[in-house]
Amino acid sequence: MHIPPFATEVYFAQYEFTTPHILCASDCETLSIAELLALAGADPAELLDLRLGYTESQGNPALRAAAAALYTGVAPGDVVMLGAPEEGIYLTMRALLEPGDPVVVLTPAYDSLLNLAEHVSGRVNRWPIRPTPGGWALDLDNLERLVAPGTRLVVVNFPHNPTGYLPTLDEFDALIDIVARRGAWLLCDEMYRGLERDPVDRLPSAADRYERAIVLAGLSKTHGLPGLRAGWLIIRDPATRDALINWKHYTTICPPAPSEALAAVALRAHEPLAGRSRALIAANLERAAGFFARWPELFDWRPPRAGSVALVGLNRPSATAYCHMLAREAGVLLLPGSCLGYDDQSVRFGFGRAAFAAALAHYERHLEAGR
Ligand SMILES: Cc1ncc(COP(=O)(O)O)c(C=O)c1O
């Protein structure tokens, strides 16, 4: 069965490992195993003793308990460890949707949140986030119209990739109320939770707000550990959880043992890892704000409220053509908004990497040379 190209990953596969100056990464700066162990105060012998047999399909119980402890009302039994965060999106769509089931997806969206819903149900209504001067807004009246009786699933992602939007608590509760009144499921992708500019703005997890929420979380973004491929879903309903785990038997069966062991270490250092990422983003956002103020004719800057990325207006006929040219000619990588289903006059910037300042300075020299 046909599925569209995963435009974001196709683009990164082409450029990520050959372009020296990355300005659009969504993950935060990573660290070595030795650095991770030191940060968590863990003994390397723990890892050397690890046996490399199959692991439990639902995930290691101690690791599930550590993940559950990040929420207020979640039990270890509600957690399903994944082979990768990305797998959680696939499994959720497979477990919840039949062809023809109505789905509503917040757009623009990380490709699989939209494409897999379309692939499995074939009946997706998009709920576009609205640009405002200098920011973004949710159109809850539109959501009220889009979520009809019989809507099976609503898909959202906060903090949002690519806009960096974060609703207020009132907006978040109003959104959940709309979904709950229709009895729909809510897939809330919380991969960037913990990266709020101001921690007082951190939303409660949807898992702690709504019984029929399925929450996706993981260590790739906030914790800077995408190479671990560690992620989990929270699913309260046992029948849905079992159906999802059955799909998992067809994909990865169980999480990789070394990743589970390192994920358990990382969760012991949850706060220092998240704090390290937030500090990097804050410093890089300051640099970015200065940069965008110097290039108002080229960019329309909308600062993110949370997360590691922002979607920025680009005053060029085609952002796609511009980004390919920039990667080839200047060794600078930006992501065209079109990859994420947005218009072709926008680019995604990512602020979580340690080399952001040097990459931005390189890009600015390139812009000045062409002035
Ligand atoms: C919103 C969102 N969800 C899920 C994922 C998948 O995470 P991973 O690549 O770690 O599987 C990403 C990755 O960019 C993402 O941005």
The ligand as a MOL file (V3000), in Angstrom:
LIG
                    3D

  0  0  0     0  0            999 V3000
M  V30 BEGIN CTAB
M  V30 COUNTS 16 16 0 0 0
M  V30 BEGIN ATOM
M  V30 1 C 7.1770 15.4790 17.1620 0
M  V30 2 C 8.0610 14.2830 16.9890 0
M  V30 3 N 7.5870 13.0750 17.3430 0
M  V30 4 C 8.3330 11.9620 17.2100 0
M  V30 5 C 9.5970 12.0270 16.6990 0
M  V30 6 C 10.3700 10.7510 16.5450 0
M  V30 7 O 11.4330 10.6720 17.4370 0
M  V30 8 P 12.6280 9.6570 17.1520 0
M  V30 9 O 13.3020 10.1740 15.9160 0
M  V30 10 O 13.5060 9.7320 18.3220 0
M  V30 11 O 12.0510 8.3080 16.9260 0
M  V30 12 C 10.1270 13.2500 16.3060 0
M  V30 13 C 11.4940 13.3520 15.7110 0
M  V30 14 O 11.8830 14.3440 15.1490 0
M  V30 15 C 9.3480 14.4150 16.4580 0
M  V30 16 O 9.7770 15.6330 16.1090 0
M  V30 END ATOM
M  V30 BEGIN BOND
M  V30 1 1 1 2
M  V30 2 1 2 3
M  V30 3 2 2 15
M  V30 4 2 3 4
M  V30 5 1 4 5
M  V30 6 1 5 6
M  V30 7 2 5 12
M  V30 8 1 6 7
M  V30 9 1 7 8
M  V30 10 2 8 9
M  V30 11 1 8 10
M  V30 12 1 8 11
M  V30 13 1 12 13
M  V30 14 1 12 15
M  V30 15 2 13 14
M  V30 16 1 15 16
M  V30 END BOND
M  V30 END CTAB
M  END
